[in-house]
Amino acid sequence: MITVYEGGMFRCDEHMVSYSQTIQPGDVVMDINHTPVKIADPEKFVHAILQQHRMVMNEYAEEYKKIVQ
């Protein structure tokens, strides 16, 4: 559930999905290594977070179906 954006590594969990939608241009967000990353383009950041979250959750759902069947 990790994505890289502007040199930072971000965990794309539910919290980051929600938080990313509140970010304004120029805000600074701490990545998983506690490195401050300036977010110049919040729309691009949200897209990266959502895309990775959706991909991982879809893969997880497919694997889960195999286990419970």
C-alpha positions in Angstrom: 0.0 0.0 0.0 2.9 2.3 -0.6 3.3 5.0 -3.3 6.1 7.4 -4.1 5.3 11.1 -4.7 7.8 13.9 -5.0 10.5 11.8 -3.4 8.4 10.8 -0.4 6.9 7.4 0.4 3.3 7.4 1.5 1.1 4.6 2.9 -2.2 4.6 1.0 -4.5 3.4 3.8 -7.9 4.8 4.6 -6.5 7.6 6.7 -4.3 8.9 4.0 -7.1 8.6 1.4 -9.2 10.8 3.6 -6.5 13.2 4.7 -5.1 13.7 1.2 -8.4 15.2 0.1 -7.9 18.1 2.6 -4.5 19.2 1.4 -4.0 22.6 -0.2 -1.3 23.6 -2.6 2.0 24.1 -0.8 1.0 22.1 2.3 3.7 19.9 3.8 3.0 16.2 4.6 5.2 13.8 6.5 5.9 10.6 4.7 6.3 7.2 6.3 10.0 8.0 7.0 9.1 11.2 8.7 10.4 13.2 5.8 8.5 16.5 5.1 7.2 16.6 1.5 5.8 19.8 0.0 2.6 19.0 -2.0 2.6 21.4 -5.0 -0.3 19.7 -6.8 -2.8 18.3 -4.4 -5.0 16.9 -7.2 -2.1 14.9 -8.5 -1.3 13.7 -5.0 -4.9 12.6 -4.3 -5.0 10.8 -7.6 -1.7 8.9 -6.8 -3.0 7.9 -3.3 -6.5 6.8 -4.6 -5.1 4.9 -7.5 -2.7 2.9 -5.3 -5.3 2.3 -2.6 -7.9 1.0 -5.2 -5.4 -1.3 -6.9 -4.3 -2.9 -3.6 -7.8 -3.3 -2.3 -9.0 -4.9 -5.5 -6.1 -7.3 -5.4 -6.8 -8.1 -1.8 -10.5 -8.7 -2.5 -9.6 -11.2 -5.3 -7.2 -13.1 -3.0 -9.7 -13.1 -0.2 -12.4 -14.6 -2.5 -10.0 -17.5 -3.3 -9.5 -18.2 0.4 -13.1 -18.3 1.4 -14.4 -20.3 -1.5 
